[in-house]
Amino acid sequence: MRIDRLELLNYRNYEKLELSFSPEINVFIGENAQGKTNIMEALYVLSMAKSHRTSNDKELIRWDAEYGKIKADVYRKYGKLPLEITLSKKGKTAKVNHLEQRRLSDYIGQLNVVMFAPEDLHLVKGSPQVRRRFIDMEIGQISPVYLHDLLTYQKLLKQRNHILKQHYGKQSINDVMFDVYTDQFIEAAVKIIRKRFHFMELLQKWAAPIHEGISRGLEQLEIRYQPISGLDPDWTPEKMASFLGEKLVEVRKREIDRGVTLVGPHRDELQFFVNGYDVQTYGSQGQQRTTALSLKLAEIELIKQEVGEPPVLLLDDVLSELDDYRQSHLLNTIRGSVQTFVTTTSVDGIQHETIQNARLFEVTNGTVKE
């Protein structure tokens, strides 16, 4: 999987930009706030139909323009695949092979990317919300059904919370629709939790040996998905649903008092352990960074296994955040196997031959030259 050509129109600080890429390594060099990350973001939006930096699509459109557009020629194992995302004040549309997609969830998965940015180093020590977003975005790339179930779940969560707020301060809820929403909520929640358990199993399979390699055999990584409801991955869907229903009955009074749903995958947690210790609490900064790097490299292998071809790797200003050893390990791993895009303020301190043989682009105030 590779991106051959990119065209931006009225995107962020780019009025018009056309670039052709190397199938191996592409490096964007420039000072901060010149537009390097905007290119990376555009590639991410092309894949996921949403930004990793903002939830407001209007921010992606050049300030004086009515609309923005991202177009690219992507090559998959079966041939060329033109992709296009159009952003406007009214919303966004997506095209695959020049055909507009009815739903964005039908579009996602056409181009698989793994993004590694400085904020991903906070994946381990950041908030549970950051880790849940990581799970959802990565599963969504390889499973359109998961995205559909997640959207259904979020709608039901919103509807359930709305009724809980209406009954704030009361002793009970006497509302038929609340029971209907709760039943549907449980059904959607079980689908999401089961898919997350399976994904974590695959991620563990790939991340553990990678982490052991980076740590020179000194550390063993374990990834645990922890549903707040206490569900067991070996249970049947029916048993999970029954157990989740009992939990929701237990917390009903607290939910009414607080006006929110207290049990479900929107509150679940992802934990990382190195040699049996919680990395978030007890790990050094080096261990936390090794864990984050292991997860990203594991993502590449996982997507390659599930999709049948490697994803595109986006390294946004992250090489400078890694020490020489972790930097070398990352570059050795991707060399010749994954099309990679890198942003950096300078390549002077990077001696690795992978970077020295890359196609270089200079970015200055919204202009790019090779």
C-alpha positions in Angstrom: 0.0 0.0 0.0 1.4 3.4 -1.0 0.5 6.9 -1.8 1.8 7.9 -5.2 0.5 11.4 -5.6 -1.2 14.0 -3.3 -3.1 17.1 -4.3 -4.3 19.7 -1.7 -6.7 22.5 -2.5 -7.5 25.2 0.1 -6.3 22.9 2.9 -5.0 24.7 6.0 -2.2 27.0 4.8 -2.0 25.4 1.3 -3.9 27.1 -1.4 -2.8 24.5 -4.0 -0.2 21.8 -3.6 0.7 18.8 -5.8 3.4 16.3 -4.8 4.7 12.9 -6.0 6.2 10.6 -3.5 8.9 7.9 -3.2 7.4 4.4 -2.4 9.9 4.2 0.5 10.9 7.2 2.7 9.7 10.8 2.2 11.0 13.5 4.6 9.6 17.0 5.1 12.1 19.4 6.5 11.3 22.9 7.8 11.0 25.1 10.9 7.9 24.9 13.1 4.6 26.4 11.9 5.5 26.2 8.2 3.0 23.5 7.2 4.8 20.1 7.7 2.3 18.7 10.1 -0.6 19.9 7.8 0.6 17.6 5.1 0.7 14.7 7.6 -2.7 15.6 8.8 -4.0 15.7 5.3 -2.8 12.1 4.7 -4.4 11.0 8.0 -7.7 12.7 7.0 -7.5 10.9 3.6 -7.4 7.6 5.5 -9.7 8.2 8.4 -12.0 11.0 7.1 -11.2 13.0 10.3 -8.3 14.8 11.7 -6.2 13.6 14.6 -5.7 17.3 15.8 -9.2 18.7 15.8 -12.9 17.6 15.8 -13.9 20.8 13.9 -13.6 20.1 10.1 -14.0 23.9 9.4 -10.5 24.4 10.8 -9.1 22.3 8.0 -10.4 24.7 5.3 -8.1 27.6 4.3 -9.4 30.6 6.1 -10.7 32.6 3.1 -12.0 29.6 1.1 -15.5 28.0 0.8 -14.2 24.5 0.7 -11.1 22.4 0.9 -10.1 19.2 -1.0 -7.6 16.3 -0.5 -7.0 14.0 -3.5 -4.5 11.2 -3.9 -3.6 8.3 -6.1 -3.2 5.3 -3.8 -1.8 2.0 -5.0 -3.1 -1.2 -3.4 -2.0 -4.8 -4.2 -4.9 -4.9 -6.8 -4.0 -1.6 -8.5 -4.5 2.1 -8.5 -7.2 3.6 -6.3 -8.0 7.3 -6.5 -9.3 8.7 -3.2 -10.9 12.1 -2.5 -12.2 14.0 0.5 -14.0 17.3 0.1 -14.5 19.5 3.2 -17.1 22.3 3.3 -19.0 24.4 5.8 -21.9 22.0 5.4 -19.9 18.8 6.0 -17.7 16.5 4.0 -18.0 14.0 1.2 -15.7 11.1 0.3 -15.1 9.4 -3.1 -13.4 6.1 -3.9 -12.5 5.6 -7.5 -14.4 8.8 -8.3 -17.6 7.4 -6.8 -19.1 9.2 -3.8 -19.7 7.0 -0.7 -23.0 7.0 0.9 -21.5 6.7 4.4 -18.1 7.7 5.7 -17.8 4.3 7.4 -17.9 2.8 3.9 -14.9 4.9 2.9 -12.7 4.2 5.9 -10.3 1.3 5.3 -9.5 2.2 1.7 -6.1 3.6 2.9 -4.6 2.3 6.1 -2.2 4.5 8.0 -0.3 4.3 11.3 0.4 7.8 12.8 3.1 8.3 15.3 3.3 11.8 16.7 4.7 13.3 20.0 1.3 13.1 21.6 1.3 9.3 21.0 4.1 9.1 23.6 1.3 10.1 26.0 -0.6 7.0 25.0 0.7 5.2 28.1 0.7 8.0 30.7 -2.2 10.0 29.3 -5.9 9.8 30.1 -8.0 6.7 29.5 -9.9 8.7 26.8 -6.6 8.8 24.8 -6.3 5.0 25.0 -9.9 4.4 24.1 -9.6 6.7 21.1 -6.5 4.7 20.1 -8.4 1.4 20.2 -11.4 2.8 18.3 -9.4 4.4 15.5 -7.2 1.3 14.9 -10.0 -1.2 15.0 -12.1 1.0 12.8 -9.4 0.9 10.0 -9.6 -2.9 9.7 -13.3 -3.4 10.6 -15.9 -1.1 9.1 -18.5 -3.1 11.0 -16.9 -1.9 14.3 -17.3 1.7 13.2 -21.0 1.2 12.5 -21.4 -0.5 15.9 -19.5 2.3 17.6 -21.7 5.0 16.0 -24.8 3.1 17.1 -23.5 2.8 20.6 -22.7 6.5 20.9 -26.2 7.4 19.7 -27.8 5.1 22.3 -25.5 6.4 25.0 -26.5 10.0 24.2 -30.2 9.0 24.2 -29.9 7.1 27.5 -28.0 10.0 29.1 -30.7 12.4 28.0 -33.4 10.5 29.9 -31.1 10.2 32.9 -30.7 14.0 33.0 -34.5 14.4 32.8 -34.9 12.3 35.9 -32.2 14.0 37.9 -33.0 13.9 41.6 -35.8 11.4 41.3 -35.8 8.0 43.0 -36.5 5.9 39.8 -37.2 6.1 36.1 -40.6 5.2 34.8 -40.0 5.5 31.0 -40.6 2.7 28.5 -38.1 4.2 26.0 -35.4 4.2 28.7 -35.7 0.4 28.9 -35.7 0.0 25.1 -32.6 2.2 24.8 -30.9 0.2 27.6 -31.5 -3.1 25.9 -30.1 -1.8 22.6 -27.3 -0.1 24.5 -26.3 -3.5 26.0 -26.4 -5.2 22.7 -24.1 -2.6 21.0 -21.8 -2.5 24.0 -21.2 -6.3 23.9 -20.3 -6.1 20.2 -17.7 -3.4 20.9 -16.2 -5.1 24.0 -15.9 -8.4 22.2 -14.1 -6.7 19.2 -11.8 -4.8 21.6 -10.9 -8.0 23.4 -10.0 -9.7 20.1 -8.0 -6.7 18.9 -6.0 -6.5 22.2 -5.2 -10.2 21.8 -3.8 -9.5 18.3 -1.9 -6.4 19.5 -0.4 -8.3 22.4 0.8 -11.0 19.9 2.8 -8.5 17.9 3.8 -5.9 20.5 5.3 -8.3 23.1 8.2 -9.6 20.9 8.8 -6.1 19.5 9.1 -4.7 23.0 11.4 -7.5 24.1 13.6 -6.7 21.1 13.8 -3.0 21.8 14.6 -3.6 25.5 17.3 -6.1 24.5 15.4 -8.9 26.1 15.2 -7.3 29.5 11.4 -6.4 29.5 8.2 -8.4 28.9 5.2 -6.3 27.8 1.6 -7.3 28.7 -1.4 -5.4 27.4 -4.7 -5.7 29.3 -8.1 -4.4 28.2 -10.2 -3.7 31.4 -13.9 -3.3 30.9 -15.3 -1.3 33.8 -18.2 -3.8 34.0 -15.7 -6.6 34.7 -16.7 -8.8 31.7 -14.5 -11.8 30.9 -13.3 -12.3 27.3 -14.2 -16.0 27.5 -17.9 -15.4 28.2 -20.5 -15.9 25.5 -22.3 -12.8 24.1 -25.4 -13.8 26.0 -23.6 -14.1 29.3 -21.9 -10.7 28.7 -25.2 -9.1 28.0 -26.8 -10.6 31.1 -23.9 -9.5 33.3 -23.9 -6.0 31.8 -27.6 -5.7 32.4 -27.2 -6.6 36.1 -24.4 -4.0 36.5 -26.6 -1.3 35.0 -29.4 -2.2 37.5 -26.9 -2.0 40.4 -25.7 1.5 39.4 -29.2 2.9 38.4 -29.6 5.1 41.4 -26.1 6.6 41.0 -26.8 7.1 37.3 -29.9 9.1 38.1 -28.1 11.2 40.7 -25.3 12.0 38.2 -27.3 12.1 35.0 -24.8 9.9 33.1 -24.3 6.3 32.1 -21.7 4.8 34.5 -21.0 1.4 32.9 -20.0 0.6 29.3 -17.1 0.7 26.8 -17.1 4.5 26.9 -15.5 4.1 30.4 -13.2 1.1 29.8 -9.5 1.2 30.3 -6.4 -0.1 28.6 -3.4 -1.0 30.8 0.2 -1.8 30.0 2.5 -3.9 32.2 6.3 -4.3 31.9 7.7 -7.2 33.9 4.5 -7.2 35.9 4.5 -3.5 36.9 2.0 -1.0 35.6 4.0 1.2 33.2 1.7 4.2 33.6 2.3 4.3 37.4 5.7 2.8 37.9 7.5 2.9 34.5 10.3 5.2 33.7 10.0 7.7 30.8 12.2 5.3 28.7 9.9 2.4 29.4 6.8 4.4 28.6 8.3 5.5 25.3 9.4 1.9 24.5 5.9 0.8 25.1 4.4 3.5 22.9 6.9 2.6 20.1 6.2 -1.1 20.5 2.5 -0.4 20.1 3.0 1.6 16.9 5.3 -1.0 15.3 2.8 -3.7 16.3 0.0 -1.8 14.6 2.0 -2.0 11.3 2.3 -5.8 11.6 -1.3 -6.2 12.8 -2.7 -4.3 9.8 -0.4 -6.1 7.4 -1.8 -9.4 8.8 -5.5 -8.4 8.7 -5.5 -6.5 5.4 -2.9 -8.4 3.5 -0.6 -5.5 2.8 1.4 -3.0 5.0 -0.1 0.4 5.9 1.5 3.8 5.3 3.5 5.1 8.3 3.4 8.7 9.3 6.1 9.9 11.7 5.2 13.5 12.6 8.2 15.1 14.4 8.7 12.0 16.5 12.3 11.0 15.7 13.7 13.9 17.7 11.7 12.6 20.7 13.4 9.2 20.6 16.9 8.5 21.7 19.5 7.1 19.2 18.8 3.5 20.0 15.0 3.6 19.8 15.3 5.8 16.7 17.6 3.2 15.0 15.3 0.4 16.0 12.3 2.2 14.4 14.2 3.0 11.2 15.6 -0.5 10.9 12.1 -2.0 11.3 10.5 0.1 8.5 13.4 0.0 6.0 12.2 -1.2 2.6 8.9 -2.6 4.0 6.6 0.4 4.6 6.1 3.6 2.8 7.0 6.2 5.4 6.4 10.0 5.7 8.6 11.9 8.2 8.5 15.5 9.4 11.5 17.0 11.1 13.2 20.4 11.6 16.6 18.9 10.5 18.1 15.6 9.4 21.6 16.6 10.7 21.4 14.5 13.8 20.0 11.4 12.0 22.8 9.3 10.7 20.7 6.3 9.7 21.0 5.4 6.0 17.2 5.0 5.7 16.9 8.8 6.1 20.0 9.6 4.0 18.4 7.7 1.0 15.0 9.4 1.4 13.3 11.8 -0.9 13.6 15.2 0.8 11.1 18.1 0.7 11.7 21.6 2.1 8.7 23.2 3.6 8.6 27.0 4.0 5.5 29.0 4.8 3.1 26.8 2.9 5.3 26.1 -0.1 7.0 22.8 -0.7 10.0 22.1 -3.0 11.9 18.9 -3.5 
